[in-house]
Amino acid sequence: MAMMILRDDALWTGQILGDPEVASLIASLPAGAPVTLRIAGTPIRFHKMEGGPDGRPLPGLTVDAAHAQAWAALRQEHAGAVPLEIEGSPKRRDPYLESLSAMLDEWNSPEDAEAFDDL
């Protein structure tokens, strides 16, 4: 599980601990893209930062104005590292099962995907 250090008004990918995939997913978002994170059980919407003065992408998120109060309260309530999840993030892939899917292609139908993907 990813953890995050609550420190600033912004969320920087360097403050995410324990799960480099979460940090790299956030860093790979396009500028301005919205993302909802569940931090210490509280869902808070952020937006990927716009590029810096030199045009390079910044590795951070700014809180959505509608969630600013909840973010401020969360930062005051919790000190140190807190659990972090990306809301609605796709489930992690199992490499073993992915290798089998090529052999079991009769199960790769839209109907099967609808029936079994959420299991």
matplotlib code that plots the C-alpha trace (Angstrom):
import matplotlib.pyplot as plt

x = [0.0, 1.2, 1.8, 2.0, 3.7, 1.4, 3.6, 2.6, -0.4, 0.6, 1.1, 4.5, 5.4, 8.5, 6.2, 4.7, 6.3, 6.0, 4.5, 6.5, 3.7, 1.4, 4.0, 4.9, 1.2, 0.6, 3.8, 2.6, -0.7, -1.0, -1.0, -4.4, -5.7, -8.0, -7.4, -9.2, -7.0, -8.3, -5.9, -6.4, -9.9, -10.9, -11.5, -9.9, -9.8, -6.5, -5.3, -1.9, 0.3, 0.9, 4.4, 7.1, 8.4, 10.8, 8.0, 9.0, 6.3, 6.1, 5.8, 2.9, -0.8, -2.7, -6.0, -9.2, -10.9, -14.0, -11.8, -9.5, -11.2, -11.2, -7.5, -6.6, -8.5, -6.8, -3.4, -4.1, -5.6, -2.9, 0.8, 3.4, 2.7, -0.9, -2.4, -2.9, -5.0, -6.0, -9.8, -11.0, -7.5, -7.3, -6.5, -3.0, -2.3, -1.0, 1.8, 1.1, -2.6, -1.7, 0.6, -2.2, -4.7, -3.1, -3.7, -7.2, -8.5, -12.0, -12.5, -11.6, -15.0, -16.8, -19.4, -16.8, -15.0, -18.3, -19.1, -15.7, -13.5, -14.7, -14.0]
y = [0.0, 3.5, 6.0, 9.7, 12.3, 15.2, 18.3, 20.9, 22.5, 20.6, 16.8, 16.0, 12.5, 12.5, 12.4, 9.1, 6.1, 2.3, 2.1, 3.5, 2.6, 5.2, 7.9, 7.1, 7.0, 10.5, 11.8, 10.5, 12.3, 15.2, 18.7, 19.7, 16.1, 15.5, 12.6, 11.6, 10.2, 8.5, 9.8, 8.4, 7.2, 10.7, 11.1, 14.4, 15.6, 17.0, 18.3, 17.6, 20.7, 22.7, 22.9, 25.0, 28.3, 26.4, 24.2, 21.0, 19.0, 19.3, 16.1, 17.2, 17.8, 20.8, 20.3, 21.1, 24.3, 22.3, 20.0, 22.6, 22.7, 18.9, 18.9, 21.6, 19.7, 16.4, 18.0, 19.5, 16.2, 13.8, 14.2, 12.0, 9.2, 8.3, 5.6, 6.7, 5.1, 6.3, 6.2, 4.0, 2.8, -0.3, -3.4, -4.6, -7.1, -10.6, -11.4, -15.2, -14.7, -12.4, -15.1, -17.6, -15.3, -15.9, -19.6, -19.2, -16.8, -18.4, -16.5, -13.2, -12.0, -8.8, -10.9, -12.6, -9.3, -7.8, -10.8, -11.5, -8.4, -7.1, -10.3]
z = [0.0, -0.8, 1.9, 1.7, 3.8, 4.5, 4.3, 1.8, 0.1, -3.0, -3.3, -4.7, -6.1, -3.9, -0.8, -1.9, -0.2, -0.6, -4.1, -7.0, -9.4, -7.8, -7.9, -11.6, -12.5, -11.0, -12.7, -16.1, -16.0, -18.5, -17.1, -15.7, -15.6, -12.6, -10.2, -7.1, -4.3, -1.1, 1.6, 5.1, 3.9, 2.6, -1.2, -2.4, -6.0, -7.3, -10.7, -12.2, -12.1, -15.2, -16.5, -14.9, -16.3, -18.6, -19.9, -18.1, -16.4, -12.6, -10.6, -8.4, -7.9, -6.7, -4.8, -6.5, -5.2, -4.2, -2.0, -0.5, 2.9, 3.2, 2.2, 4.8, 7.5, 6.6, 6.8, 10.2, 11.5, 10.4, 10.8, 9.2, 6.7, 5.9, 3.5, -0.1, -2.9, -6.3, -6.6, -9.4, -10.3, -12.4, -10.7, -10.9, -13.5, -12.7, -15.2, -14.8, -15.7, -18.6, -20.1, -19.9, -21.6, -25.0, -24.6, -23.3, -26.0, -26.0, -22.8, -24.3, -25.2, -24.2, -22.4, -20.3, -19.6, -18.4, -16.2, -14.6, -14.7, -11.3, -9.5]

ax = plt.figure().add_subplot(projection="3d")
ax.plot(x, y, z, "-o")
ax.set_aspect("equal")
plt.show()
